[in-house]
Amino acid sequence: MQNSYSRLFFEVQEDPVTWSDTYTRLVALFDNYEPQLKIQETQTANKTAEIQSFLDAIVETEVCKILENFLVKKGEVYS
């Protein structure tokens, strides 16, 4: 049951060909984590590289660039 006034997503592209680079890198992370809490996760070089790749894609988005400019103007970070 949806309790919000508006939808978070209007459409989700299920065809990987239409995914953005950022979304493609996010999907690559899905198999990195163990959904069962009692099972120990293992960190590998490949998993670390996938995480870094996703973070690299995020910081290149327009939203993050706007955020960075805002924080620089506020004196919270330095570019």
mmCIF file of the N, C-alpha and C atoms, coordinates in Angstrom:
data_MODEL
# 
_entry.id   MODEL 
# 
loop_
_atom_site.group_PDB 
_atom_site.id 
_atom_site.type_symbol 
_atom_site.label_atom_id 
_atom_site.label_alt_id 
_atom_site.label_comp_id 
_atom_site.label_asym_id 
_atom_site.label_entity_id 
_atom_site.label_seq_id 
_atom_site.pdbx_PDB_ins_code 
_atom_site.Cartn_x 
_atom_site.Cartn_y 
_atom_site.Cartn_z 
_atom_site.occupancy 
_atom_site.B_iso_or_equiv 
_atom_site.pdbx_formal_charge 
_atom_site.auth_seq_id 
_atom_site.auth_comp_id 
_atom_site.auth_asym_id 
_atom_site.auth_atom_id 
_atom_site.pdbx_PDB_model_num 
ATOM 1   N N  . MET A 1 1  ? 0.843  -1.179  0.000   1.00 0.00 ? 1  MET A N  1 
ATOM 2   C CA . MET A 1 1  ? 0.000  0.000   0.000   1.00 0.00 ? 1  MET A CA 1 
ATOM 3   C C  . MET A 1 1  ? 0.883  1.234   0.000   1.00 0.00 ? 1  MET A C  1 
ATOM 4   N N  . GLN A 1 2  ? 0.599  2.141   -0.883  1.00 0.00 ? 2  GLN A N  1 
ATOM 5   C CA . GLN A 1 2  ? 1.366  3.370   -0.986  1.00 0.00 ? 2  GLN A CA 1 
ATOM 6   C C  . GLN A 1 2  ? 0.699  4.466   -0.168  1.00 0.00 ? 2  GLN A C  1 
ATOM 7   N N  . ASN A 1 3  ? 1.437  5.068   0.765   1.00 0.00 ? 3  ASN A N  1 
ATOM 8   C CA . ASN A 1 3  ? 0.880  6.099   1.628   1.00 0.00 ? 3  ASN A CA 1 
ATOM 9   C C  . ASN A 1 3  ? 1.311  7.510   1.253   1.00 0.00 ? 3  ASN A C  1 
ATOM 10  N N  . SER A 1 4  ? 2.194  7.645   0.288   1.00 0.00 ? 4  SER A N  1 
ATOM 11  C CA . SER A 1 4  ? 2.678  8.976   -0.076  1.00 0.00 ? 4  SER A CA 1 
ATOM 12  C C  . SER A 1 4  ? 1.692  9.676   -1.007  1.00 0.00 ? 4  SER A C  1 
ATOM 13  N N  . TYR A 1 5  ? 1.831  10.983  -1.088  1.00 0.00 ? 5  TYR A N  1 
ATOM 14  C CA . TYR A 1 5  ? 0.953  11.770  -1.944  1.00 0.00 ? 5  TYR A CA 1 
ATOM 15  C C  . TYR A 1 5  ? 1.352  11.676  -3.409  1.00 0.00 ? 5  TYR A C  1 
ATOM 16  N N  . SER A 1 6  ? 2.634  11.454  -3.646  1.00 0.00 ? 6  SER A N  1 
ATOM 17  C CA . SER A 1 6  ? 3.088  11.334  -5.028  1.00 0.00 ? 6  SER A CA 1 
ATOM 18  C C  . SER A 1 6  ? 4.097  10.192  -5.142  1.00 0.00 ? 6  SER A C  1 
ATOM 19  N N  . ARG A 1 7  ? 4.273  9.716   -6.327  1.00 0.00 ? 7  ARG A N  1 
ATOM 20  C CA . ARG A 1 7  ? 5.164  8.594   -6.564  1.00 0.00 ? 7  ARG A CA 1 
ATOM 21  C C  . ARG A 1 7  ? 6.621  9.044   -6.558  1.00 0.00 ? 7  ARG A C  1 
ATOM 22  N N  . LEU A 1 8  ? 7.483  8.182   -6.052  1.00 0.00 ? 8  LEU A N  1 
ATOM 23  C CA . LEU A 1 8  ? 8.916  8.456   -6.109  1.00 0.00 ? 8  LEU A CA 1 
ATOM 24  C C  . LEU A 1 8  ? 9.427  8.240   -7.531  1.00 0.00 ? 8  LEU A C  1 
ATOM 25  N N  . PHE A 1 9  ? 8.944  7.183   -8.173  1.00 0.00 ? 9  PHE A N  1 
ATOM 26  C CA . PHE A 1 9  ? 9.319  6.880   -9.550  1.00 0.00 ? 9  PHE A CA 1 
ATOM 27  C C  . PHE A 1 9  ? 8.064  6.815   -10.405 1.00 0.00 ? 9  PHE A C  1 
ATOM 28  N N  . PHE A 1 10 ? 8.139  7.383   -11.572 1.00 0.00 ? 10 PHE A N  1 
ATOM 29  C CA . PHE A 1 10 ? 7.039  7.280   -12.504 1.00 0.00 ? 10 PHE A CA 1 
ATOM 30  C C  . PHE A 1 10 ? 7.250  6.118   -13.462 1.00 0.00 ? 10 PHE A C  1 
ATOM 31  N N  . GLU A 1 11 ? 8.509  5.817   -13.721 1.00 0.00 ? 11 GLU A N  1 
ATOM 32  C CA . GLU A 1 11 ? 8.824  4.740   -14.643 1.00 0.00 ? 11 GLU A CA 1 
ATOM 33  C C  . GLU A 1 11 ? 10.212 4.212   -14.324 1.00 0.00 ? 11 GLU A C  1 
ATOM 34  N N  . VAL A 1 12 ? 10.387 2.917   -14.377 1.00 0.00 ? 12 VAL A N  1 
ATOM 35  C CA . VAL A 1 12 ? 11.694 2.292   -14.190 1.00 0.00 ? 12 VAL A CA 1 
ATOM 36  C C  . VAL A 1 12 ? 12.035 1.564   -15.474 1.00 0.00 ? 12 VAL A C  1 
ATOM 37  N N  . GLN A 1 13 ? 13.164 1.912   -16.048 1.00 0.00 ? 13 GLN A N  1 
ATOM 38  C CA . GLN A 1 13 ? 13.603 1.274   -17.283 1.00 0.00 ? 13 GLN A CA 1 
ATOM 39  C C  . GLN A 1 13 ? 14.152 -0.107  -16.959 1.00 0.00 ? 13 GLN A C  1 
ATOM 40  N N  . GLU A 1 14 ? 13.524 -1.132  -17.466 1.00 0.00 ? 14 GLU A N  1 
ATOM 41  C CA . GLU A 1 14 ? 13.964 -2.489  -17.182 1.00 0.00 ? 14 GLU A CA 1 
ATOM 42  C C  . GLU A 1 14 ? 14.955 -3.008  -18.211 1.00 0.00 ? 14 GLU A C  1 
ATOM 43  N N  . ASP A 1 15 ? 15.117 -2.314  -19.303 1.00 0.00 ? 15 ASP A N  1 
ATOM 44  C CA . ASP A 1 15 ? 16.035 -2.731  -20.360 1.00 0.00 ? 15 ASP A CA 1 
ATOM 45  C C  . ASP A 1 15 ? 17.415 -2.140  -20.074 1.00 0.00 ? 15 ASP A C  1 
ATOM 46  N N  . PRO A 1 16 ? 18.425 -2.972  -19.790 1.00 0.00 ? 16 PRO A N  1 
ATOM 47  C CA . PRO A 1 16 ? 19.761 -2.459  -19.465 1.00 0.00 ? 16 PRO A CA 1 
ATOM 48  C C  . PRO A 1 16 ? 20.359 -1.554  -20.538 1.00 0.00 ? 16 PRO A C  1 
ATOM 49  N N  . VAL A 1 17 ? 19.923 -1.674  -21.762 1.00 0.00 ? 17 VAL A N  1 
ATOM 50  C CA . VAL A 1 17 ? 20.446 -0.818  -22.835 1.00 0.00 ? 17 VAL A CA 1 
ATOM 51  C C  . VAL A 1 17 ? 20.099 0.643   -22.579 1.00 0.00 ? 17 VAL A C  1 
ATOM 52  N N  . THR A 1 18 ? 18.982 0.901   -21.906 1.00 0.00 ? 18 THR A N  1 
ATOM 53  C CA . THR A 1 18 ? 18.531 2.273   -21.677 1.00 0.00 ? 18 THR A CA 1 
ATOM 54  C C  . THR A 1 18 ? 19.026 2.858   -20.350 1.00 0.00 ? 18 THR A C  1 
ATOM 55  N N  . TRP A 1 19 ? 19.742 2.076   -19.565 1.00 0.00 ? 19 TRP A N  1 
ATOM 56  C CA . TRP A 1 19 ? 20.210 2.554   -18.267 1.00 0.00 ? 19 TRP A CA 1 
ATOM 57  C C  . TRP A 1 19 ? 21.313 3.591   -18.420 1.00 0.00 ? 19 TRP A C  1 
ATOM 58  N N  . SER A 1 20 ? 21.350 4.539   -17.506 1.00 0.00 ? 20 SER A N  1 
ATOM 59  C CA . SER A 1 20 ? 22.450 5.500   -17.461 1.00 0.00 ? 20 SER A CA 1 
ATOM 60  C C  . SER A 1 20 ? 23.700 4.804   -16.925 1.00 0.00 ? 20 SER A C  1 
ATOM 61  N N  . ASP A 1 21 ? 24.823 5.436   -17.130 1.00 0.00 ? 21 ASP A N  1 
ATOM 62  C CA . ASP A 1 21 ? 26.083 4.886   -16.636 1.00 0.00 ? 21 ASP A CA 1 
ATOM 63  C C  . ASP A 1 21 ? 26.054 4.736   -15.118 1.00 0.00 ? 21 ASP A C  1 
ATOM 64  N N  . THR A 1 22 ? 25.497 5.721   -14.438 1.00 0.00 ? 22 THR A N  1 
ATOM 65  C CA . THR A 1 22 ? 25.412 5.677   -12.982 1.00 0.00 ? 22 THR A CA 1 
ATOM 66  C C  . THR A 1 22 ? 24.542 4.512   -12.521 1.00 0.00 ? 22 THR A C  1 
ATOM 67  N N  . TYR A 1 23 ? 23.409 4.317   -13.162 1.00 0.00 ? 23 TYR A N  1 
ATOM 68  C CA . TYR A 1 23 ? 22.504 3.231   -12.776 1.00 0.00 ? 23 TYR A CA 1 
ATOM 69  C C  . TYR A 1 23 ? 23.142 1.870   -13.064 1.00 0.00 ? 23 TYR A C  1 
ATOM 70  N N  . THR A 1 24 ? 23.830 1.760   -14.181 1.00 0.00 ? 24 THR A N  1 
ATOM 71  C CA . THR A 1 24 ? 24.516 0.512   -14.520 1.00 0.00 ? 24 THR A CA 1 
ATOM 72  C C  . THR A 1 24 ? 25.541 0.151   -13.447 1.00 0.00 ? 24 THR A C  1 
ATOM 73  N N  . ARG A 1 25 ? 26.271 1.166   -12.983 1.00 0.00 ? 25 ARG A N  1 
ATOM 74  C CA . ARG A 1 25 ? 27.272 0.917   -11.932 1.00 0.00 ? 25 ARG A CA 1 
ATOM 75  C C  . ARG A 1 25 ? 26.611 0.584   -10.596 1.00 0.00 ? 25 ARG A C  1 
ATOM 76  N N  . LEU A 1 26 ? 25.450 1.169   -10.327 1.00 0.00 ? 26 LEU A N  1 
ATOM 77  C CA . LEU A 1 26 ? 24.701 0.840   -9.109  1.00 0.00 ? 26 LEU A CA 1 
ATOM 78  C C  . LEU A 1 26 ? 24.249 -0.621  -9.148  1.00 0.00 ? 26 LEU A C  1 
ATOM 79  N N  . VAL A 1 27 ? 23.705 -1.059  -10.250 1.00 0.00 ? 27 VAL A N  1 
ATOM 80  C CA . VAL A 1 27 ? 23.217 -2.429  -10.379 1.00 0.00 ? 27 VAL A CA 1 
ATOM 81  C C  . VAL A 1 27 ? 24.362 -3.422  -10.176 1.00 0.00 ? 27 VAL A C  1 
ATOM 82  N N  . ALA A 1 28 ? 25.562 -3.049  -10.601 1.00 0.00 ? 28 ALA A N  1 
ATOM 83  C CA . ALA A 1 28 ? 26.724 -3.925  -10.417 1.00 0.00 ? 28 ALA A CA 1 
ATOM 84  C C  . ALA A 1 28 ? 27.018 -4.165  -8.938  1.00 0.00 ? 28 ALA A C  1 
ATOM 85  N N  . LEU A 1 29 ? 26.568 -3.267  -8.066  1.00 0.00 ? 29 LEU A N  1 
ATOM 86  C CA . LEU A 1 29 ? 26.805 -3.410  -6.627  1.00 0.00 ? 29 LEU A CA 1 
ATOM 87  C C  . LEU A 1 29 ? 25.837 -4.375  -5.950  1.00 0.00 ? 29 LEU A C  1 
ATOM 88  N N  . PHE A 1 30 ? 24.721 -4.666  -6.569  1.00 0.00 ? 30 PHE A N  1 
ATOM 89  C CA . PHE A 1 30 ? 23.671 -5.436  -5.914  1.00 0.00 ? 30 PHE A CA 1 
ATOM 90  C C  . PHE A 1 30 ? 24.127 -6.803  -5.429  1.00 0.00 ? 30 PHE A C  1 
ATOM 91  N N  . ASP A 1 31 ? 25.043 -7.444  -6.141  1.00 0.00 ? 31 ASP A N  1 
ATOM 92  C CA . ASP A 1 31 ? 25.484 -8.772  -5.717  1.00 0.00 ? 31 ASP A CA 1 
ATOM 93  C C  . ASP A 1 31 ? 26.674 -8.728  -4.755  1.00 0.00 ? 31 ASP A C  1 
ATOM 94  N N  . ASN A 1 32 ? 27.055 -7.529  -4.343  1.00 0.00 ? 32 ASN A N  1 
ATOM 95  C CA . ASN A 1 32 ? 28.199 -7.383  -3.438  1.00 0.00 ? 32 ASN A CA 1 
ATOM 96  C C  . ASN A 1 32 ? 27.844 -7.608  -1.973  1.00 0.00 ? 32 ASN A C  1 
ATOM 97  N N  . TYR A 1 33 ? 26.576 -7.651  -1.677  1.00 0.00 ? 33 TYR A N  1 
ATOM 98  C CA . TYR A 1 33 ? 26.169 -7.682  -0.280  1.00 0.00 ? 33 TYR A CA 1 
ATOM 99  C C  . TYR A 1 33 ? 25.306 -8.901  0.017   1.00 0.00 ? 33 TYR A C  1 
ATOM 100 N N  . GLU A 1 34 ? 25.474 -9.414  1.191   1.00 0.00 ? 34 GLU A N  1 
ATOM 101 C CA . GLU A 1 34 ? 24.752 -10.607 1.641   1.00 0.00 ? 34 GLU A CA 1 
ATOM 102 C C  . GLU A 1 34 ? 23.466 -10.169 2.329   1.00 0.00 ? 34 GLU A C  1 
ATOM 103 N N  . PRO A 1 35 ? 22.301 -10.564 1.805   1.00 0.00 ? 35 PRO A N  1 
ATOM 104 C CA . PRO A 1 35 ? 21.044 -10.127 2.424   1.00 0.00 ? 35 PRO A CA 1 
ATOM 105 C C  . PRO A 1 35 ? 20.773 -10.785 3.777   1.00 0.00 ? 35 PRO A C  1 
ATOM 106 N N  . GLN A 1 36 ? 21.371 -11.925 4.032   1.00 0.00 ? 36 GLN A N  1 
ATOM 107 C CA . GLN A 1 36 ? 21.189 -12.605 5.310   1.00 0.00 ? 36 GLN A CA 1 
ATOM 108 C C  . GLN A 1 36 ? 22.155 -12.011 6.339   1.00 0.00 ? 36 GLN A C  1 
ATOM 109 N N  . LEU A 1 37 ? 21.624 -11.476 7.423   1.00 0.00 ? 37 LEU A N  1 
ATOM 110 C CA . LEU A 1 37 ? 22.442 -10.780 8.406   1.00 0.00 ? 37 LEU A CA 1 
ATOM 111 C C  . LEU A 1 37 ? 23.478 -11.668 9.085   1.00 0.00 ? 37 LEU A C  1 
ATOM 112 N N  . LYS A 1 38 ? 23.223 -12.939 9.201   1.00 0.00 ? 38 LYS A N  1 
ATOM 113 C CA . LYS A 1 38 ? 24.129 -13.829 9.933   1.00 0.00 ? 38 LYS A CA 1 
ATOM 114 C C  . LYS A 1 38 ? 25.238 -14.397 9.056   1.00 0.00 ? 38 LYS A C  1 
ATOM 115 N N  . ILE A 1 39 ? 25.254 -14.046 7.798   1.00 0.00 ? 39 ILE A N  1 
ATOM 116 C CA . ILE A 1 39 ? 26.290 -14.542 6.886   1.00 0.00 ? 39 ILE A CA 1 
ATOM 117 C C  . ILE A 1 39 ? 27.340 -13.453 6.698   1.00 0.00 ? 39 ILE A C  1 
ATOM 118 N N  . GLN A 1 40 ? 28.580 -13.798 6.948   1.00 0.00 ? 40 GLN A N  1 
ATOM 119 C CA . GLN A 1 40 ? 29.700 -12.858 6.838   1.00 0.00 ? 40 GLN A CA 1 
ATOM 120 C C  . GLN A 1 40 ? 29.926 -12.456 5.380   1.00 0.00 ? 40 GLN A C  1 
ATOM 121 N N  . GLU A 1 41 ? 30.061 -11.175 5.140   1.00 0.00 ? 41 GLU A N  1 
ATOM 122 C CA . GLU A 1 41 ? 30.382 -10.690 3.796   1.00 0.00 ? 41 GLU A CA 1 
ATOM 123 C C  . GLU A 1 41 ? 31.895 -10.678 3.621   1.00 0.00 ? 41 GLU A C  1 
ATOM 124 N N  . THR A 1 42 ? 32.333 -10.896 2.407   1.00 0.00 ? 42 THR A N  1 
ATOM 125 C CA . THR A 1 42 ? 33.755 -10.815 2.108   1.00 0.00 ? 42 THR A CA 1 
ATOM 126 C C  . THR A 1 42 ? 33.996 -9.669  1.144   1.00 0.00 ? 42 THR A C  1 
ATOM 127 N N  . GLN A 1 43 ? 35.035 -8.921  1.407   1.00 0.00 ? 43 GLN A N  1 
ATOM 128 C CA . GLN A 1 43 ? 35.389 -7.802  0.544   1.00 0.00 ? 43 GLN A CA 1 
ATOM 129 C C  . GLN A 1 43 ? 36.508 -8.247  -0.383  1.00 0.00 ? 43 GLN A C  1 
ATOM 130 N N  . THR A 1 44 ? 36.311 -8.078  -1.678  1.00 0.00 ? 44 THR A N  1 
ATOM 131 C CA . THR A 1 44 ? 37.332 -8.446  -2.653  1.00 0.00 ? 44 THR A CA 1 
ATOM 132 C C  . THR A 1 44 ? 37.781 -7.192  -3.389  1.00 0.00 ? 44 THR A C  1 
ATOM 133 N N  . ALA A 1 45 ? 38.874 -7.321  -4.113  1.00 0.00 ? 45 ALA A N  1 
ATOM 134 C CA . ALA A 1 45 ? 39.373 -6.196  -4.912  1.00 0.00 ? 45 ALA A CA 1 
ATOM 135 C C  . ALA A 1 45 ? 38.330 -5.790  -5.955  1.00 0.00 ? 45 ALA A C  1 
ATOM 136 N N  . ASN A 1 46 ? 37.632 -6.767  -6.521  1.00 0.00 ? 46 ASN A N  1 
ATOM 137 C CA . ASN A 1 46 ? 36.612 -6.466  -7.525  1.00 0.00 ? 46 ASN A CA 1 
ATOM 138 C C  . ASN A 1 46 ? 35.447 -5.686  -6.909  1.00 0.00 ? 46 ASN A C  1 
ATOM 139 N N  . LYS A 1 47 ? 35.012 -6.081  -5.722  1.00 0.00 ? 47 LYS A N  1 
ATOM 140 C CA . LYS A 1 47 ? 33.921 -5.371  -5.049  1.00 0.00 ? 47 LYS A CA 1 
ATOM 141 C C  . LYS A 1 47 ? 34.332 -3.935  -4.720  1.00 0.00 ? 47 LYS A C  1 
ATOM 142 N N  . THR A 1 48 ? 35.551 -3.766  -4.253  1.00 0.00 ? 48 THR A N  1 
ATOM 143 C CA . THR A 1 48 ? 36.065 -2.430  -3.949  1.00 0.00 ? 48 THR A CA 1 
ATOM 144 C C  . THR A 1 48 ? 36.117 -1.575  -5.210  1.00 0.00 ? 48 THR A C  1 
ATOM 145 N N  . ALA A 1 49 ? 36.532 -2.162  -6.318  1.00 0.00 ? 49 ALA A N  1 
ATOM 146 C CA . ALA A 1 49 ? 36.596 -1.435  -7.593  1.00 0.00 ? 49 ALA A CA 1 
ATOM 147 C C  . ALA A 1 49 ? 35.190 -1.041  -8.059  1.00 0.00 ? 49 ALA A C  1 
ATOM 148 N N  . GLU A 1 50 ? 34.208 -1.914  -7.860  1.00 0.00 ? 50 GLU A N  1 
ATOM 149 C CA . GLU A 1 50 ? 32.827 -1.587  -8.237  1.00 0.00 ? 50 GLU A CA 1 
ATOM 150 C C  . GLU A 1 50 ? 32.284 -0.437  -7.397  1.00 0.00 ? 50 GLU A C  1 
ATOM 151 N N  . ILE A 1 51 ? 32.599 -0.432  -6.120  1.00 0.00 ? 51 ILE A N  1 
ATOM 152 C CA . ILE A 1 51 ? 32.169 0.662   -5.244  1.00 0.00 ? 51 ILE A CA 1 
ATOM 153 C C  . ILE A 1 51 ? 32.797 1.976   -5.692  1.00 0.00 ? 51 ILE A C  1 
ATOM 154 N N  . GLN A 1 52 ? 34.093 1.955   -5.954  1.00 0.00 ? 52 GLN A N  1 
ATOM 155 C CA . GLN A 1 52 ? 34.784 3.169   -6.389  1.00 0.00 ? 52 GLN A CA 1 
ATOM 156 C C  . GLN A 1 52 ? 34.248 3.657   -7.732  1.00 0.00 ? 52 GLN A C  1 
ATOM 157 N N  . SER A 1 53 ? 33.959 2.729   -8.627  1.00 0.00 ? 53 SER A N  1 
ATOM 158 C CA . SER A 1 53 ? 33.409 3.082   -9.932  1.00 0.00 ? 53 SER A CA 1 
ATOM 159 C C  . SER A 1 53 ? 32.056 3.774   -9.791  1.00 0.00 ? 53 SER A C  1 
ATOM 160 N N  . PHE A 1 54 ? 31.222 3.263   -8.892  1.00 0.00 ? 54 PHE A N  1 
ATOM 161 C CA . PHE A 1 54 ? 29.918 3.881   -8.642  1.00 0.00 ? 54 PHE A CA 1 
ATOM 162 C C  . PHE A 1 54 ? 30.089 5.285   -8.054  1.00 0.00 ? 54 PHE A C  1 
ATOM 163 N N  . LEU A 1 55 ? 30.962 5.420   -7.079  1.00 0.00 ? 55 LEU A N  1 
ATOM 164 C CA . LEU A 1 55 ? 31.192 6.740   -6.477  1.00 0.00 ? 55 LEU A CA 1 
ATOM 165 C C  . LEU A 1 55 ? 31.736 7.730   -7.499  1.00 0.00 ? 55 LEU A C  1 
ATOM 166 N N  . ASP A 1 56 ? 32.626 7.272   -8.368  1.00 0.00 ? 56 ASP A N  1 
ATOM 167 C CA . ASP A 1 56 ? 33.155 8.131   -9.434  1.00 0.00 ? 56 ASP A CA 1 
ATOM 168 C C  . ASP A 1 56 ? 32.037 8.616   -10.349 1.00 0.00 ? 56 ASP A C  1 
ATOM 169 N N  . ALA A 1 57 ? 31.099 7.725   -10.665 1.00 0.00 ? 57 ALA A N  1 
ATOM 170 C CA . ALA A 1 57 ? 29.971 8.098   -11.528 1.00 0.00 ? 57 ALA A CA 1 
ATOM 171 C C  . ALA A 1 57 ? 29.055 9.092   -10.829 1.00 0.00 ? 57 ALA A C  1 
ATOM 172 N N  . ILE A 1 58 ? 28.822 8.887   -9.543  1.00 0.00 ? 58 ILE A N  1 
ATOM 173 C CA . ILE A 1 58 ? 27.937 9.782   -8.780  1.00 0.00 ? 58 ILE A CA 1 
ATOM 174 C C  . ILE A 1 58 ? 28.478 11.207  -8.756  1.00 0.00 ? 58 ILE A C  1 
ATOM 175 N N  . VAL A 1 59 ? 29.758 11.357  -8.472  1.00 0.00 ? 59 VAL A N  1 
ATOM 176 C CA . VAL A 1 59 ? 30.302 12.716  -8.343  1.00 0.00 ? 59 VAL A CA 1 
ATOM 177 C C  . VAL A 1 59 ? 30.342 13.459  -9.673  1.00 0.00 ? 59 VAL A C  1 
ATOM 178 N N  . GLU A 1 60 ? 30.173 12.756  -10.783 1.00 0.00 ? 60 GLU A N  1 
ATOM 179 C CA . GLU A 1 60 ? 30.146 13.395  -12.089 1.00 0.00 ? 60 GLU A CA 1 
ATOM 180 C C  . GLU A 1 60 ? 28.736 13.814  -12.512 1.00 0.00 ? 60 GLU A C  1 
ATOM 181 N N  . THR A 1 61 ? 27.723 13.484  -11.711 1.00 0.00 ? 61 THR A N  1 
ATOM 182 C CA . THR A 1 61 ? 26.359 13.856  -12.081 1.00 0.00 ? 61 THR A CA 1 
ATOM 183 C C  . THR A 1 61 ? 26.136 15.352  -11.861 1.00 0.00 ? 61 THR A C  1 
ATOM 184 N N  . GLU A 1 62 ? 25.161 15.876  -12.559 1.00 0.00 ? 62 GLU A N  1 
ATOM 185 C CA . GLU A 1 62 ? 24.827 17.292  -12.440 1.00 0.00 ? 62 GLU A CA 1 
ATOM 186 C C  . GLU A 1 62 ? 24.407 17.639  -11.014 1.00 0.00 ? 62 GLU A C  1 
ATOM 187 N N  . VAL A 1 63 ? 23.675 16.755  -10.367 1.00 0.00 ? 63 VAL A N  1 
ATOM 188 C CA . VAL A 1 63 ? 23.223 16.989  -8.991  1.00 0.00 ? 63 VAL A CA 1 
ATOM 189 C C  . VAL A 1 63 ? 24.418 17.179  -8.060  1.00 0.00 ? 63 VAL A C  1 
ATOM 190 N N  . CYS A 1 64 ? 25.416 16.318  -8.173  1.00 0.00 ? 64 CYS A N  1 
ATOM 191 C CA . CYS A 1 64 ? 26.582 16.435  -7.299  1.00 0.00 ? 64 CYS A CA 1 
ATOM 192 C C  . CYS A 1 64 ? 27.405 17.676  -7.613  1.00 0.00 ? 64 CYS A C  1 
ATOM 193 N N  . LYS A 1 65 ? 27.448 18.074  -8.868  1.00 0.00 ? 65 LYS A N  1 
ATOM 194 C CA . LYS A 1 65 ? 28.165 19.306  -9.224  1.00 0.00 ? 65 LYS A CA 1 
ATOM 195 C C  . LYS A 1 65 ? 27.471 20.526  -8.624  1.00 0.00 ? 65 LYS A C  1 
ATOM 196 N N  . ILE A 1 66 ? 26.146 20.531  -8.658  1.00 0.00 ? 66 ILE A N  1 
ATOM 197 C CA . ILE A 1 66 ? 25.390 21.624  -8.034  1.00 0.00 ? 66 ILE A CA 1 
ATOM 198 C C  . ILE A 1 66 ? 25.617 21.619  -6.521  1.00 0.00 ? 66 ILE A C  1 
ATOM 199 N N  . LEU A 1 67 ? 25.587 20.438  -5.920  1.00 0.00 ? 67 LEU A N  1 
ATOM 200 C CA . LEU A 1 67 ? 25.837 20.317  -4.485  1.00 0.00 ? 67 LEU A CA 1 
ATOM 201 C C  . LEU A 1 67 ? 27.235 20.827  -4.131  1.00 0.00 ? 67 LEU A C  1 
ATOM 202 N N  . GLU A 1 68 ? 28.220 20.445  -4.901  1.00 0.00 ? 68 GLU A N  1 
ATOM 203 C CA . GLU A 1 68 ? 29.589 20.895  -4.631  1.00 0.00 ? 68 GLU A CA 1 
ATOM 204 C C  . GLU A 1 68 ? 29.688 22.414  -4.709  1.00 0.00 ? 68 GLU A C  1 
ATOM 205 N N  . ASN A 1 69 ? 29.095 23.019  -5.738  1.00 0.00 ? 69 ASN A N  1 
ATOM 206 C CA . ASN A 1 69 ? 29.123 24.478  -5.867  1.00 0.00 ? 69 ASN A CA 1 
ATOM 207 C C  . ASN A 1 69 ? 28.451 25.145  -4.676  1.00 0.00 ? 69 ASN A C  1 
ATOM 208 N N  . PHE A 1 70 ? 27.334 24.602  -4.231  1.00 0.00 ? 70 PHE A N  1 
ATOM 209 C CA . PHE A 1 70 ? 26.624 25.132  -3.068  1.00 0.00 ? 70 PHE A CA 1 
ATOM 210 C C  . PHE A 1 70 ? 27.507 25.068  -1.824  1.00 0.00 ? 70 PHE A C  1 
ATOM 211 N N  . LEU A 1 71 ? 28.134 23.896  -1.602  1.00 0.00 ? 71 LEU A N  1 
ATOM 212 C CA . LEU A 1 71 ? 28.984 23.735  -0.408  1.00 0.00 ? 71 LEU A CA 1 
ATOM 213 C C  . LEU A 1 71 ? 30.218 24.614  -0.458  1.00 0.00 ? 71 LEU A C  1 
ATOM 214 N N  . VAL A 1 72 ? 30.762 24.827  -1.639  1.00 0.00 ? 72 VAL A N  1 
ATOM 215 C CA . VAL A 1 72 ? 31.918 25.727  -1.775  1.00 0.00 ? 72 VAL A CA 1 
ATOM 216 C C  . VAL A 1 72 ? 31.495 27.144  -1.431  1.00 0.00 ? 72 VAL A C  1 
ATOM 217 N N  . LYS A 1 73 ? 30.343 27.590  -1.942  1.00 0.00 ? 73 LYS A N  1 
ATOM 218 C CA . LYS A 1 73 ? 29.839 28.939  -1.649  1.00 0.00 ? 73 LYS A CA 1 
ATOM 219 C C  . LYS A 1 73 ? 29.593 29.133  -0.153  1.00 0.00 ? 73 LYS A C  1 
ATOM 220 N N  . LYS A 1 74 ? 29.159 28.079  0.520   1.00 0.00 ? 74 LYS A N  1 
ATOM 221 C CA . LYS A 1 74 ? 28.907 28.143  1.963   1.00 0.00 ? 74 LYS A CA 1 
ATOM 222 C C  . LYS A 1 74 ? 30.191 28.003  2.775   1.00 0.00 ? 74 LYS A C  1 
ATOM 223 N N  . GLY A 1 75 ? 31.305 27.702  2.119   1.00 0.00 ? 75 GLY A N  1 
ATOM 224 C CA . GLY A 1 75 ? 32.574 27.530  2.821   1.00 0.00 ? 75 GLY A CA 1 
ATOM 225 C C  . GLY A 1 75 ? 32.707 26.200  3.544   1.00 0.00 ? 75 GLY A C  1 
ATOM 226 N N  . GLU A 1 76 ? 31.874 25.248  3.190   1.00 0.00 ? 76 GLU A N  1 
ATOM 227 C CA . GLU A 1 76 ? 31.903 23.934  3.849   1.00 0.00 ? 76 GLU A CA 1 
ATOM 228 C C  . GLU A 1 76 ? 32.957 23.003  3.245   1.00 0.00 ? 76 GLU A C  1 
ATOM 229 N N  . VAL A 1 77 ? 33.240 23.175  1.967   1.00 0.00 ? 77 VAL A N  1 
ATOM 230 C CA . VAL A 1 77 ? 34.270 22.382  1.287   1.00 0.00 ? 77 VAL A CA 1 
ATOM 231 C C  . VAL A 1 77 ? 35.065 23.292  0.367   1.00 0.00 ? 77 VAL A C  1 
ATOM 232 N N  . TYR A 1 78 ? 36.198 22.830  -0.057  1.00 0.00 ? 78 TYR A N  1 
ATOM 233 C CA . TYR A 1 78 ? 37.035 23.577  -0.983  1.00 0.00 ? 78 TYR A CA 1 
ATOM 234 C C  . TYR A 1 78 ? 37.180 22.759  -2.257  1.00 0.00 ? 78 TYR A C  1 
ATOM 235 N N  . SER A 1 79 ? 37.079 23.446  -3.383  1.00 0.00 ? 79 SER A N  1 
ATOM 236 C CA . SER A 1 79 ? 37.187 22.711  -4.647  1.00 0.00 ? 79 SER A CA 1 
ATOM 237 C C  . SER A 1 79 ? 38.610 22.611  -5.122  1.00 0.00 ? 79 SER A C  1 
# 
